[in-house]
Amino acid sequence: MARILFGMVGERTRPIGGVKVIYQAVTALRNAGIDAHVATTVQPPDWLAGGPALANVSMLDTNRPLQVAPEDMFVALEYLGGNRLPFILRNPDRRVMFIQNHNLQSRADMDFARVRHVRCLTVSEFSRERLREYPGFEDISVVYPGVDPAVFKPARRKRRRIAYMPRKRPGLAEALRARTRGRIEWLAIDGRTEAETARLLGQSSIFLNLGRREGFGLPPVEAMASGCVVCGFAGEGTTDYATEDNGFWAAEDDTDGCLRALAAAIDCFSDAARVRALREAGRAVAERYALSVFEREIVAYFSRLL
């Protein structure tokens, strides 16, 4: 039986959405009876421990030589080094480039034009269009990441609190806070487990999106599933779902626009009907990108290739 092997970055301590997506994919494939594995040098991430993404995952230790049979499907990430190109090109029909972020300009060590005949899987329509601008990537499919509503859900009581994730824009939240009127709690979510992140989002009333150069942007959708009013930057892949009906948005790197979006999110709580409408629109987005949809689509995609 052919296996599906997902090559994984050696990262297990820092919460990264793209890492979670791979573990979710492997678990979904195995639940569907497909022989799928994460091929990596490290153990599963501590921040996913106990969660559904690791419920049925299988690991292959690549600290030892990895035997890839001709019929196996190997899924390479955008972090693939140029030294692995011969491996990819030797059997291109049994390879997939899984590119979760289309921003490949800094990868001078990798000539992506050479993988033009390799299938490409990405995570948003925005990413697909950007990848088409490169010399390669002729066969590009999209499977959107998914949010688990059993994990990300509103708490019974909300705090008057702005939650945010500072990793991609360090220091910006402090600058915005200094320019924000009124008394409201601020909470940085950084280095937390998935379960802790879900609990904190569920208790928060506002989520400030500080994402940047996103292939898709999972945190705003997780916040919508958690019943937050969402505001902040909507750039690149986030534009696949960010609309004026489901949040208060600013263009990529428009800091003044982000401040206005944040102020509008705070002010909207004087209008209960407006808050209900925003939360309902956010819930609809979260349902559109539910984990069950991702699981169905990822199984369908790889089943066609086996």
C-alpha positions as CSV (number, residue, x, y, z in Angstrom):
1,M,0.0,0.0,0.0
2,A,1.4,3.4,-0.9
3,R,2.1,5.7,1.9
4,I,1.8,9.5,2.2
5,L,4.8,11.1,3.9
6,F,4.7,14.7,5.0
7,G,8.1,16.2,5.4
8,M,8.1,18.4,8.5
9,V,10.2,21.3,9.7
10,G,12.2,20.6,12.8
11,E,10.0,22.9,15.0
12,R,8.0,21.8,18.0
13,T,8.2,24.5,20.7
14,R,6.8,27.6,18.9
15,P,3.1,27.5,18.0
16,I,2.8,27.8,14.2
17,G,-0.5,27.3,12.3
18,G,1.2,25.6,9.4
19,V,2.6,22.9,11.6
20,K,-0.8,22.2,13.1
21,V,-2.3,21.9,9.6
22,I,0.1,19.1,8.7
23,Y,-0.7,17.1,11.9
24,Q,-4.4,17.7,11.2
25,A,-3.9,16.4,7.6
26,V,-2.1,13.3,8.7
27,T,-4.7,12.5,11.4
28,A,-7.6,13.0,8.9
29,L,-5.9,10.8,6.3
30,R,-5.3,8.0,8.8
31,N,-8.9,8.2,10.1
32,A,-9.9,7.6,6.5
33,G,-7.8,4.5,6.3
34,I,-4.9,6.1,4.4
35,D,-1.4,5.2,5.4
36,A,-0.1,8.7,6.2
37,H,2.9,9.8,8.4
38,V,4.7,12.9,9.5
39,A,8.4,12.5,8.6
40,T,10.4,14.7,11.0
41,T,13.5,14.9,13.2
42,V,11.5,16.0,16.3
43,Q,8.7,14.8,18.5
44,P,5.1,16.1,18.1
45,P,4.7,19.7,19.4
46,D,4.1,20.1,23.1
47,W,1.6,22.9,22.3
48,L,-0.7,20.4,20.5
49,A,-0.4,17.7,23.2
50,G,-3.7,16.2,24.1
51,G,-5.5,17.8,21.2
52,P,-7.3,16.3,18.3
53,A,-4.5,17.0,15.8
54,L,-2.4,14.3,17.5
55,A,-5.2,11.9,18.1
56,N,-4.2,9.4,15.4
57,V,-0.9,10.8,14.1
58,S,2.0,8.6,13.1
59,M,5.6,9.7,13.1
60,L,8.7,8.6,11.1
61,D,12.0,9.6,12.5
62,T,14.2,11.2,9.8
63,N,17.2,11.3,12.0
64,R,17.7,7.8,10.4
65,P,17.6,7.3,6.6
66,L,14.1,7.5,5.3
67,Q,13.2,4.8,2.8
68,V,10.7,6.2,0.3
69,A,9.3,3.5,-2.1
70,P,8.5,4.5,-5.7
71,E,4.8,4.3,-5.1
72,D,4.9,6.5,-1.9
73,M,3.6,10.0,-2.1
74,F,6.1,12.5,-0.5
75,V,4.7,15.9,0.5
76,A,7.4,18.6,0.6
77,L,7.0,22.0,2.3
78,E,8.1,25.4,1.0
79,Y,11.1,25.2,3.5
80,L,12.6,22.5,1.2
81,G,16.2,23.1,0.6
82,G,17.8,23.1,-2.8
83,N,19.8,20.1,-1.8
84,R,16.6,18.0,-1.8
85,L,15.7,19.0,-5.4
86,P,17.1,15.8,-7.0
87,F,14.9,13.7,-4.6
88,I,11.8,15.7,-5.7
89,L,12.6,15.7,-9.4
90,R,13.6,12.0,-9.5
91,N,9.9,11.0,-9.2
92,P,7.8,14.1,-9.7
93,D,4.6,12.3,-10.2
94,R,4.8,11.0,-6.6
95,R,5.6,14.4,-5.1
96,V,3.5,17.3,-3.9
97,M,4.7,20.7,-2.9
98,F,2.6,21.9,0.0
99,I,3.1,25.6,0.1
100,Q,1.2,27.3,3.0
101,N,2.8,30.7,2.4
102,H,3.4,32.1,-1.1
103,N,6.1,34.6,0.0
104,L,9.0,32.7,-1.5
105,Q,11.1,35.7,-2.7
106,S,13.7,35.3,0.1
107,R,14.4,31.7,-0.8
108,A,17.5,32.3,-2.9
109,D,18.8,28.8,-2.0
110,M,15.9,27.2,-3.9
111,D,15.0,27.4,-7.6
112,F,11.3,26.8,-7.5
113,A,11.1,27.0,-11.3
114,R,12.6,23.6,-11.4
115,V,9.5,22.0,-9.7
116,R,7.1,23.4,-12.3
117,H,6.0,19.8,-13.1
118,V,5.3,18.9,-9.5
119,R,1.8,19.2,-8.1
120,C,1.3,22.1,-5.7
121,L,-1.2,22.3,-2.9
122,T,-1.8,25.6,-1.1
123,V,-4.2,27.1,1.4
124,S,-6.0,30.1,-0.2
125,E,-7.1,31.5,-3.5
126,F,-4.8,34.5,-2.8
127,S,-1.8,32.1,-2.5
128,R,-2.8,30.3,-5.6
129,E,-2.8,33.5,-7.7
130,R,0.5,34.6,-6.3
131,L,2.1,31.2,-6.9
132,R,1.0,31.4,-10.5
133,E,3.3,34.5,-10.9
134,Y,6.3,32.3,-10.3
135,P,7.9,30.4,-13.3
136,G,6.7,27.0,-11.9
137,F,3.6,25.9,-10.1
138,E,1.3,25.1,-13.1
139,D,-0.9,22.5,-11.3
140,I,-2.1,24.3,-8.1
141,S,-5.0,23.1,-5.9
142,V,-6.4,24.8,-2.8
143,V,-7.5,23.1,0.4
144,Y,-8.3,25.6,3.1
145,P,-7.1,25.0,6.7
146,G,-9.9,24.2,9.2
147,V,-10.9,25.3,12.7
148,D,-12.2,22.8,15.2
149,P,-15.4,24.1,16.8
150,A,-15.0,21.6,19.6
151,V,-11.8,23.4,20.6
152,F,-12.5,27.0,19.6
153,K,-15.8,28.2,21.0
154,P,-17.2,31.1,23.1
155,A,-17.0,31.0,26.8
156,R,-20.2,31.3,28.8
157,R,-19.0,34.8,29.9
158,K,-16.9,37.2,28.0
159,R,-14.4,39.7,29.4
160,R,-14.0,43.2,28.1
161,R,-10.7,42.3,26.7
162,I,-8.6,42.6,23.5
163,A,-6.7,39.5,22.7
164,Y,-3.8,39.6,20.2
165,M,-0.8,37.5,19.0
166,P,2.3,39.7,18.9
167,R,4.7,37.3,17.1
168,K,4.6,38.8,13.6
169,R,4.5,42.5,14.7
170,P,6.5,42.8,17.9
171,G,5.9,46.1,19.8
172,L,2.9,47.2,17.6
173,A,0.3,46.3,20.2
174,E,1.9,48.4,22.8
175,A,2.0,51.4,20.3
176,L,-1.7,50.9,19.5
177,R,-2.6,50.6,23.1
178,A,-0.9,53.9,23.9
179,R,-3.2,55.5,21.3
180,T,-6.4,53.8,22.3
181,R,-9.0,55.6,24.4
182,G,-10.9,54.1,27.3
183,R,-10.2,51.4,29.8
184,I,-10.1,47.9,28.4
185,E,-8.0,44.8,29.2
186,W,-5.2,43.7,26.8
187,L,-3.9,40.2,26.6
188,A,-1.0,38.9,24.6
189,I,-1.4,35.3,23.5
190,D,2.1,34.0,22.8
191,G,3.7,30.6,23.3
192,R,0.5,29.1,24.6
193,T,-0.8,25.6,23.9
194,E,-3.8,25.2,21.5
195,A,-6.1,24.5,24.5
196,E,-4.9,27.6,26.4
197,T,-5.3,29.8,23.3
198,A,-8.8,28.6,22.7
199,R,-9.8,29.2,26.3
200,L,-8.4,32.8,26.2
201,L,-10.0,33.6,22.9
202,G,-13.3,32.2,24.1
203,Q,-13.2,34.5,27.1
204,S,-12.2,37.6,25.1
205,S,-14.6,40.1,23.4
206,I,-12.2,41.4,20.8
207,F,-9.4,39.9,18.7
208,L,-6.8,42.2,17.2
209,N,-5.3,40.6,14.2
210,L,-1.6,41.4,13.9
211,G,-0.9,38.8,11.2
212,R,1.4,39.7,8.4
213,R,2.1,38.2,4.9
214,E,-0.3,35.3,5.6
215,G,-0.9,32.4,3.3
216,F,-4.3,32.1,4.9
217,G,-4.4,33.4,8.5
218,L,-6.0,30.9,10.9
219,P,-6.1,33.0,14.1
220,P,-8.8,35.4,13.0
221,V,-11.0,32.5,12.0
222,E,-10.3,30.8,15.3
223,A,-11.3,34.0,17.1
224,M,-14.5,34.2,15.1
225,A,-15.3,30.6,16.1
226,S,-14.6,31.8,19.7
227,G,-17.2,34.5,19.5
228,C,-14.8,37.5,19.3
229,V,-15.4,40.7,17.3
230,V,-12.4,40.7,15.0
231,C,-10.4,43.7,13.8
232,G,-6.9,44.5,12.5
233,F,-5.0,43.7,9.4
234,A,-6.5,41.9,6.5
235,G,-3.7,41.3,4.0
236,E,-2.8,38.7,1.4
237,G,-4.4,35.3,2.3
238,T,-6.7,36.8,4.9
239,T,-8.5,38.7,2.2
240,D,-10.1,35.4,1.1
241,Y,-12.6,35.8,4.0
242,A,-12.2,39.2,5.6
243,T,-15.2,41.5,4.7
244,E,-16.8,44.5,6.3
245,D,-19.6,42.2,7.5
246,N,-17.4,40.0,9.7
247,G,-14.9,42.5,11.1
248,F,-13.2,45.8,11.1
249,W,-10.2,45.6,8.7
250,A,-7.2,47.6,7.6
251,A,-4.9,46.9,4.7
252,E,-1.6,45.2,5.1
253,D,0.8,47.4,7.1
254,D,-1.7,50.3,7.3
255,T,-1.1,51.0,11.0
256,D,-3.3,54.1,11.2
257,G,-6.1,52.0,9.5
258,C,-5.5,49.3,12.1
259,L,-5.9,51.8,14.9
260,R,-9.2,53.0,13.3
261,A,-10.4,49.4,13.0
262,L,-9.6,48.7,16.6
263,A,-11.4,51.9,17.7
264,A,-14.5,50.8,15.7
265,A,-14.4,47.4,17.3
266,I,-14.3,48.8,20.8
267,D,-17.1,51.4,19.9
268,C,-19.4,48.8,18.4
269,F,-20.1,47.3,21.8
270,S,-22.5,50.3,22.4
271,D,-24.8,48.6,19.8
272,A,-25.8,45.2,20.9
273,A,-27.4,44.4,17.5
274,R,-24.2,45.3,15.7
275,V,-22.2,43.0,17.9
276,R,-24.7,40.1,17.4
277,A,-24.5,40.6,13.6
278,L,-20.7,40.6,13.6
279,R,-20.5,37.5,15.8
280,E,-23.1,35.8,13.6
281,A,-21.1,36.7,10.4
282,G,-17.9,35.5,12.1
283,R,-19.6,32.2,13.1
284,A,-20.6,31.7,9.4
285,V,-16.9,32.2,8.4
286,A,-15.8,29.7,11.0
287,E,-18.4,27.1,9.8
288,R,-17.2,27.6,6.2
289,Y,-13.7,26.8,7.3
290,A,-14.5,24.1,9.8
291,L,-12.1,21.3,10.5
292,S,-14.6,18.8,9.1
293,V,-14.5,20.6,5.8
294,F,-10.7,20.5,5.7
295,E,-10.6,16.8,6.6
296,R,-13.0,16.0,3.8
297,E,-11.1,18.0,1.3
298,I,-7.7,16.8,2.2
299,V,-8.8,13.2,2.1
300,A,-10.4,13.8,-1.3
301,Y,-7.3,15.5,-2.7
302,F,-4.9,12.7,-1.7
303,S,-7.3,9.9,-2.6
304,R,-7.3,11.1,-6.2
305,L,-3.5,10.8,-6.2
306,L,-3.1,7.3,-4.7
